[in-house]
Amino acid sequence: MQANDVRVLKSAALPTLGVGVVALLVAFLLAGGKGAIGAAVGALLVGVFFSVSVVVVSYAARVSPQMMAMAAMGSYLVKVVVIMLMLATFGDTTAWNPKAFAWTVVVCTIVWTAFEVRAFMKTKMLYVDPDARVPGKSDS
């Protein structure tokens, strides 16, 4: 994982962790222990999914830019599908409060995405590889 990727991961994970703690407290106050469990599971789900996504895209970036784009789109698709499956599967659960779980997932996802975009905008990365060579041209 490159230094930029670690910076992006920390820039998104820390605010999301803070929002997750606030969501847990609010859910506890509004829905009791089951609300707190739902919020904790939701925040954990978002944190794990998005962290894994950053690691996968970072690894794919070392392979090639095309792999990075495919990994980013694929991981996004997998995240959306699995989160929707989790919301549908555990929508009627009695182990935790489903509304606290769902709202925490939505809010933490928005926060993670916003801070990830912010981190990428602040990261100074080259748009073009200065050492790239055009195929078929010699260095003369």
C-alpha positions in Angstrom: 0.0 0.0 0.0 1.4 3.4 -1.0 1.6 6.4 1.3 -1.2 8.2 -0.5 -3.4 5.2 0.0 -2.7 5.1 3.7 -3.4 8.8 3.9 -6.7 8.4 2.1 -7.7 5.4 4.3 -7.0 7.3 7.5 -8.7 10.5 6.2 -11.9 8.5 5.6 -11.8 6.0 8.4 -11.3 8.4 11.3 -14.3 10.7 10.6 -16.4 7.6 9.9 -15.3 6.1 13.3 -16.3 9.4 15.0 -19.7 9.4 13.3 -20.1 5.7 14.1 -19.6 6.4 17.8 -22.1 9.3 17.7 -24.6 7.0 15.9 -24.1 4.3 18.5 -24.8 6.8 21.3 -27.8 8.2 19.5 -29.2 4.7 18.8 -28.6 3.7 22.4 -30.6 6.8 23.6 -33.4 6.3 21.1 -33.6 2.5 21.0 -31.7 1.1 23.9 -29.2 -1.7 23.8 -30.5 -3.2 20.6 -30.2 0.2 18.9 -26.6 0.4 20.0 -25.9 -3.1 18.7 -27.5 -2.2 15.4 -25.5 1.0 15.1 -22.2 -0.8 16.0 -22.8 -3.6 13.4 -23.6 -1.0 10.8 -20.6 1.2 11.5 -18.3 -1.9 11.6 -19.8 -3.2 8.3 -19.1 0.2 6.5 -15.6 0.4 8.0 -14.6 -3.1 7.0 -16.1 -2.9 3.5 -14.6 0.4 2.6 -11.2 -0.4 4.1 -11.0 -3.6 2.1 -12.0 -1.7 -1.0 -9.1 0.8 -0.5 -6.6 -2.1 0.0 -7.9 -4.0 -3.1 -7.7 -0.9 -5.3 -4.3 0.0 -4.0 -3.0 -3.5 -4.8 -4.6 -3.4 -8.3 -3.0 0.0 -8.9 0.5 -1.6 -8.6 -0.5 -4.1 -11.4 -1.9 -1.6 -13.9 -4.2 1.4 -14.3 -6.7 -0.7 -16.1 -6.7 -3.2 -13.2 -7.2 -0.4 -10.8 -10.3 0.9 -12.6 -11.7 -2.6 -12.8 -11.0 -3.2 -9.1 -12.6 0.1 -8.1 -15.7 -0.6 -10.1 -15.9 -4.3 -9.0 -15.4 -3.5 -5.3 -18.0 -0.8 -5.5 -20.5 -3.1 -7.1 -19.7 -5.8 -4.5 -20.1 -3.3 -1.6 -23.4 -2.0 -2.8 -24.8 -5.5 -3.4 -23.6 -6.9 -0.1 -24.8 -3.9 1.9 -28.2 -4.1 0.2 -28.3 -7.9 0.9 -27.5 -7.2 4.6 -30.2 -4.6 4.8 -32.7 -6.9 3.2 -31.7 -10.0 5.2 -31.5 -8.3 8.6 -34.4 -5.9 8.0 -36.7 -8.0 10.3 -34.1 -9.2 12.8 -34.7 -9.1 16.5 -31.0 -9.3 17.4 -30.6 -5.5 16.9 -32.6 -2.5 15.9 -32.9 -2.6 12.1 -33.5 1.1 11.7 -30.5 2.0 13.8 -28.4 -0.4 11.6 -29.8 1.0 8.3 -29.4 4.6 9.3 -25.9 4.0 10.6 -24.9 2.3 7.3 -26.3 5.1 5.2 -24.7 7.9 7.3 -21.3 6.2 7.7 -21.3 5.5 3.9 -21.9 9.1 3.1 -19.3 10.3 5.6 -16.7 7.8 4.3 -17.3 8.7 0.7 -17.2 12.4 1.3 -13.9 12.3 3.3 -12.4 9.8 0.7 -13.2 12.3 -2.1 -11.8 15.1 0.0 -8.6 13.2 0.7 -8.2 12.4 -3.0 -8.7 16.0 -3.9 -6.0 17.1 -1.4 -3.5 14.4 -2.5 -1.0 15.6 -5.0 -0.8 12.8 -7.6 0.6 12.9 -11.1 -2.0 12.7 -13.8 0.5 11.5 -16.3 3.5 9.2 -15.9 6.5 11.4 -16.8 8.7 8.3 -17.5 6.2 6.7 -19.9 7.4 5.8 -23.4 5.3 5.9 -26.5 5.3 2.4 -28.1 7.0 2.4 -31.5 9.0 5.6 -30.9 12.7 5.6 -30.2 14.5 7.9 -27.7 16.4 9.8 -30.4 
